[in-house]
Amino acid sequence: MRFSKLVPFLIVGLVAWPLAAEDVPAPQGEAPEPAAEVQEVTSEPEVAPVQAVSPGLGPMGEDQNGRTGRLHTVLKGDTLWDISDAYLGTPWVWPSIWKDNGEIKNPHRIHPGDRLWITPHEMRKVSDAEAAEILAGSGAMPAALQDGMEGLEAPLSYRYTGIQSTGFVTLKAHQRAASVIDTPVERVWLGDHDKVVIGMGAGQTQVGEQFDIYRTESQVTSPETGSLAGYHTNYLGWLEVTEVHPESSWAMIRMSRSEIRRGDELLPRRPRSADIEIGPMPQVEGQVMHTPNRRLEMGSTDVVYLNRGSQHGISVGSPLEIFRPLREGTDSVKQERLALPDHVVAKLLVVDVQDESSVAVVTHTLTELARGDYFRGSADVNP
């Protein structure tokens, strides 16, 4: 098992991509502190610290709850993506198991010398004292664990907490069930717990029924043909019907993620899980057809809208990759034109699917992504 030395971009979002570990200069006027050393902890009977048994992996230990894991000392250039890949066999799980430390202002920034406790269900920073206790408490490791933690099954899932905020692109997006008609509230913008009237009455809805609130923002054209591909729709929140009348009904806005106004559209509520199970590679190719908020370039934890959907074999959890074709090049020695391999620049994971389009979160990227970029199924979940 090895570490990838690719240095990812910093993610700006709910699940932050960690900066590569780097040396932190001492404050001006102060001498740098010497590197902290973990002192050997002795007890009765004396227990020697457990040494690493696999090249590149830290020593095994046992925490106060009896869980077996490994201690990793961060090196310059390390990222949580790389560390998860090396210790757990997949980089995708770290956002799901990374435990924030409330006493650290930026828990996602890691530095050389930091000690990380890693199990199949948890990754977190530990102090030198806690690291010493973990090593001292390990005792003899069971034979089944002597080859490292790769024998322990890690969950192949990805947690995307922004799932309920993603919109969609589809030709049918503008065909709504009804809309928000009016409200006794005098404000233009509406939010949580505001009472509204919706355009569905008896026989069309019932008390307790829930609807997602959307707003159609713009038309989307195909990057392949330039023709109309659909309508981009933003998710705003959801409401619940509280009182039904012959031609319309009262409803309460239960949750708003953005300002809601009269005229915003409704569709039956579609709860979606933030825990995305990573599925098999789909046999599909296509292009990025839309980026939200009219941004020209996208980065990690952003979402992109793709011109392929369930009709093309894509499903929630499909792993994809963005690639840049290099076409052909000339070997100056052989004087031959040779086919060049594609340059894979990013990894995506599909989080929502329509018939002819889908939404994917950018889980890892080496560069900015843009409308028109090519994607295809990813052979594995590692970049």
Summary of the structure (lengths in Angstrom):
residues: 383
radius of gyration: 25.7
end to end distance: 14.3
largest distance: 81.9
contacts: 1158
relative contact order: 0.14
helix: 10%
strand: 35%
